[in-house]
Amino acid sequence: MLNDIVDISYGNKYDLQDMTFDSPSVNFISRTSYNNGVSAKVDKIEGVEPYSGGCITVALGGSIGAAFYQGNPFYTAQNIAVVQFKEEVPCLAKLYLCQIIKFEVQNKFRAFGRELNRHIKTDFSVELPVNGAGNPDWVWMENFMKGLRYKPITTKIKSKQLALRAMPWNEYSMGGLFHITKGKRLTKADIVPGNINFLGAIRENNGVREKIETDYAWQPNCITVNYNGSVGEAFYQAEPFWASDDVNVLYAKDFWVMDKYNAMFLITVIKANKYRFGYGRKWTIEKMKETVIALPGQEDGSPDFKYMGDYIKSLPYSDRI
């Protein structure tokens, strides 16, 4: 069990809206899967010492299972577990543990179902390398992480060339811009491993949950948007795929042509509207068609898709898309 080798607490349980920001110096950890879990920097609370660096935080709700090593002092929001170590453990070994926690949660727990917060301090277990004494082999984990190789991402675009246009931006209904269809249900019993992307309502890996064998597939050059699960997460699909019934598929209507560049601009705008929806108010096809988004417009009032694509192309690393 995880709690056999570490100490686990349930954090501070603060609300960000109750914090102050006059001289922010302490990280505030929430249930997000982005930015190492840090959603803001806040003022130190008089009489309340933040958790010290060297801990791991685990989201028990929201982006359930998102685990991060925290190198700096922090407070936490609600539904965050704090993992503190009983012995000296190398930083890289802690990063190894973060990945193991994420993997175990992904396969065994889910929000509004089998909740992690009911198990993390009792029967949540992870598999780790052990030494001759049967204890976690932190040195092996550290050396494994040191041995990983990666090639830094480079870009030939050194600086942004195109300014983001302030005016005019017009409002358009998503139903007026896209043909929107719903994915199809595929049960686990019917899934056969293969080479076609299977899209689930997740926020990672471009929405691809696994690869399956199928005679039917949606065609690429479209945007997929989760209507359930990680609601509002949107991705550009460049390869044939199967969309689960938790995913809506958006194809360009006949008056414009989608490509990967203007699609990335549109995805950013679509995701900016995801706060309107959630588990209790899913982004169904009907609601999606009625959703109004603001986009750069042309003199005749139509969306300026060329500008959107050109803007993305001007950004550093856009040549890696």
C-alpha positions in Angstrom: 0.0 0.0 0.0 1.2 3.5 -0.8 0.6 4.6 2.8 3.0 2.0 4.0 6.0 3.9 2.6 4.8 7.6 2.8 2.7 9.8 4.9 -0.6 11.0 3.2 -2.7 13.9 4.2 -5.7 15.7 2.6 -4.0 19.1 2.2 -5.3 22.5 3.3 -8.8 22.4 1.6 -8.7 26.1 0.8 -10.8 27.9 -1.8 -8.8 30.1 -4.2 -11.5 32.8 -4.0 -10.8 33.2 -0.3 -7.0 33.8 -0.8 -5.3 37.2 -1.1 -2.8 38.3 -3.7 -1.1 41.5 -2.4 2.4 39.9 -2.2 1.9 36.4 -3.7 4.8 34.1 -2.8 3.2 30.6 -2.3 2.0 28.2 -5.0 -1.7 27.3 -4.8 -2.2 23.7 -6.0 -5.6 22.8 -7.4 -7.1 19.7 -9.2 -5.8 20.8 -12.6 -3.6 18.6 -14.8 -1.7 21.6 -16.1 1.2 23.7 -14.9 2.4 21.2 -12.3 -1.0 21.6 -10.6 -0.3 25.3 -9.8 -3.3 27.4 -10.5 -2.0 30.7 -8.9 0.4 32.3 -6.5 -1.1 33.5 -3.3 -0.1 35.4 -0.1 1.2 33.5 2.8 -1.5 33.1 5.4 -0.6 34.4 8.8 -0.2 31.5 11.3 -0.4 28.8 8.6 2.8 27.5 7.3 2.7 26.2 3.7 3.7 22.6 2.9 7.4 22.6 2.2 8.9 21.6 -1.1 9.8 18.0 -1.7 6.2 16.6 -1.5 4.0 15.1 -4.2 0.4 16.3 -4.7 -2.3 14.1 -6.1 -5.7 15.4 -7.4 -8.5 13.4 -5.9 -11.2 15.0 -8.1 -11.3 17.0 -11.2 -8.2 15.8 -13.1 -8.2 12.8 -10.9 -4.8 11.2 -10.4 -2.8 14.1 -11.6 0.4 13.7 -9.6 3.2 16.3 -9.4 6.4 16.8 -7.5 6.3 20.2 -5.7 9.7 21.8 -5.4 8.5 25.0 -3.7 6.2 25.7 -0.7 2.5 25.5 -1.4 -1.1 25.5 -0.1 -3.7 23.2 -1.6 -7.3 23.4 -2.7 -9.9 20.9 -1.7 -9.6 17.3 -2.8 -5.8 17.3 -3.0 -3.7 14.7 -1.3 -0.2 15.5 -0.1 2.4 12.7 -0.1 5.3 13.3 2.3 8.3 11.0 2.5 9.4 9.2 5.6 13.1 9.1 4.4 15.4 10.9 2.1 14.3 10.2 -1.5 15.9 11.6 -4.6 13.9 14.1 -6.6 14.0 12.0 -9.7 12.7 9.0 -7.8 9.8 11.1 -6.7 9.1 12.0 -10.3 9.1 8.2 -11.1 6.5 7.7 -8.4 4.4 10.4 -9.8 4.1 8.5 -13.1 3.3 5.3 -11.3 0.5 7.0 -9.3 -1.0 8.4 -12.5 -0.9 5.0 -14.2 -2.6 3.2 -11.3 -5.3 5.9 -11.0 -6.0 5.9 -14.7 -6.8 2.2 -14.7 -8.6 1.8 -11.5 -10.4 5.0 -10.5 -12.7 7.7 -12.0 -14.6 10.8 -10.9 -18.2 10.3 -9.8 -17.5 6.5 -9.8 -14.8 4.7 -7.9 -13.4 7.8 -6.1 -9.7 7.9 -5.3 -10.2 9.9 -2.1 -11.9 6.9 -0.4 -8.9 4.7 -1.1 -5.7 6.7 -1.2 -5.1 6.4 2.6 -6.4 2.9 2.9 -6.0 0.4 0.1 -4.4 2.3 -2.8 -1.4 0.3 -3.9 1.4 0.9 -6.4 4.1 -1.5 -7.8 7.6 -0.3 -7.4 11.1 -1.8 -7.8 12.5 -3.1 -4.5 16.0 -3.7 -3.1 17.4 -6.8 -1.4 15.7 -5.8 1.8 12.3 -5.6 0.2 12.1 -1.8 0.4 11.5 0.6 -2.5 14.7 0.9 -4.5 14.8 4.7 -4.7 18.3 4.6 -6.2 17.2 2.3 -9.0 14.3 4.7 -9.8 16.6 7.7 -9.8 19.0 6.0 -12.1 16.2 4.9 -14.4 15.0 8.5 -14.7 18.6 9.7 -15.4 18.9 7.2 -18.2 15.9 8.6 -20.1 16.8 10.4 -23.3 15.0 13.1 -25.1 15.6 15.4 -28.0 14.8 19.1 -27.3 12.1 20.5 -29.5 13.4 23.2 -31.8 11.8 25.8 -34.0 12.9 27.8 -37.0 10.4 30.6 -36.1 12.3 32.8 -33.7 9.6 35.3 -32.8 5.9 36.0 -33.3 5.5 37.9 -36.6 1.7 38.5 -36.6 -0.1 40.6 -34.0 -3.3 39.2 -32.6 -6.0 41.4 -34.1 -8.0 43.3 -31.6 -10.9 44.3 -34.0 -13.1 43.3 -35.5 -14.2 40.0 -33.9 -17.7 38.8 -34.7 -19.9 36.2 -33.1 -20.8 33.0 -34.9 -22.8 29.9 -33.8 -20.9 26.7 -33.9 -23.8 25.1 -35.7 -23.3 27.7 -38.5 -19.6 26.9 -38.8 -19.6 23.1 -38.4 -21.4 19.9 -39.3 -21.5 18.3 -35.8 -22.0 14.6 -35.3 -21.9 12.4 -32.3 -19.5 9.5 -31.8 -20.6 5.9 -31.5 -20.6 3.7 -28.5 -18.1 0.8 -28.5 -18.1 -1.5 -25.5 -14.9 -3.0 -24.1 -16.1 -6.4 -25.1 -16.2 -5.3 -28.7 -12.8 -3.7 -28.8 -10.0 -5.5 -30.7 -6.5 -4.1 -30.6 -5.4 -2.6 -33.9 -4.0 0.5 -35.6 -7.0 3.0 -35.7 -7.1 5.7 -33.0 -9.9 5.3 -30.5 -11.0 8.6 -29.0 -12.3 8.8 -25.5 -13.4 11.7 -23.3 -9.9 12.3 -22.0 -7.7 15.4 -22.0 -4.3 13.8 -22.9 -2.7 12.3 -26.0 -4.9 14.2 -28.5 -7.9 12.4 -27.1 -6.5 9.0 -28.2 -7.3 6.4 -25.5 -6.0 3.3 -27.4 -5.7 1.8 -30.9 -8.4 -0.6 -32.2 -9.2 -2.7 -35.2 -12.3 -1.5 -37.1 -13.8 -1.5 -40.6 -15.4 1.9 -40.0 -13.6 5.1 -39.1 -14.3 8.8 -39.1 -12.2 10.7 -41.7 -9.5 13.1 -40.6 -9.2 16.9 -41.0 -11.7 17.7 -38.3 -12.0 18.8 -34.7 -13.2 16.6 -31.9 -14.7 18.0 -28.7 -15.5 16.0 -25.5 -19.1 16.4 -24.5 -18.7 14.2 -21.5 -15.8 13.2 -19.2 -13.2 16.0 -19.7 -15.9 18.2 -21.1 -14.7 20.8 -23.6 -11.3 19.4 -24.4 -10.8 19.8 -28.1 -8.3 18.3 -30.6 -7.5 18.4 -34.3 -7.6 14.9 -35.9 -5.1 14.3 -38.7 -5.6 10.5 -39.0 -8.7 8.3 -39.4 -10.3 7.5 -36.0 -13.2 6.0 -34.1 -14.9 8.5 -31.8 -16.7 7.2 -28.7 -20.2 8.3 -27.8 -18.6 10.8 -25.3 -17.1 12.8 -28.2 -18.6 15.2 -30.8 -17.0 15.4 -34.2 -16.9 18.8 -36.0 -16.3 19.1 -39.8 -16.1 22.4 -41.7 -19.2 23.4 -43.6 -18.9 23.9 -47.3 -18.2 27.6 -47.3 -14.7 27.2 -45.7 -11.8 24.8 -45.7 -10.3 23.5 -42.5 -6.6 22.9 -42.1 -4.4 22.1 -39.1 -3.5 25.8 -38.6 -6.9 27.5 -38.6 -8.1 24.4 -36.7 -5.7 25.1 -33.9 -6.9 28.7 -33.6 -10.5 27.5 -33.4 -9.7 24.8 -30.8 -8.3 27.5 -28.5 -11.5 29.5 -28.8 -13.7 26.4 -28.3 -11.8 25.4 -25.2 -12.2 28.9 -23.8 -15.9 28.1 -23.6 -15.6 24.8 -21.7 -16.2 26.6 -18.4 -19.8 26.8 -19.3 -20.2 23.0 -19.2 -19.3 20.1 -17.0 -20.5 16.8 -15.6 -23.9 18.2 -14.7 -24.3 20.2 -17.9 -22.9 18.2 -20.7 -21.9 19.9 -24.0 -24.5 18.0 -26.1 -24.8 18.4 -29.9 -27.9 20.6 -29.4 -26.1 22.9 -27.0 -23.0 22.9 -29.1 -24.8 24.0 -32.2 -26.3 26.9 -30.2 -23.0 27.9 -28.6 -21.8 31.3 -29.9 -18.0 31.9 -30.2 -16.2 35.1 -31.2 -13.7 34.9 -34.1 -11.8 37.4 -36.3 -14.1 38.6 -39.1 -13.8 40.1 -42.6 -15.5 43.2 -44.0 -18.4 41.1 -45.3 -19.0 39.7 -41.8 -17.7 36.2 -42.5 -15.0 34.6 -40.4 -11.4 35.3 -41.5 -10.1 31.8 -41.5 -7.0 32.8 -43.5 -6.0 35.2 -40.8 -6.5 32.5 -38.1 -4.2 30.1 -39.9 -1.6 32.8 -40.6 -1.6 33.8 -36.9 -0.9 30.2 -35.8 1.8 29.8 -38.5 3.6 33.0 -37.1 3.9 31.5 -33.6 7.2 29.8 -32.4 7.0 26.0 -32.7 4.1 26.2 -35.2 6.5 24.5 -37.7 6.3 21.5 -35.5 2.6 21.0 -35.8 
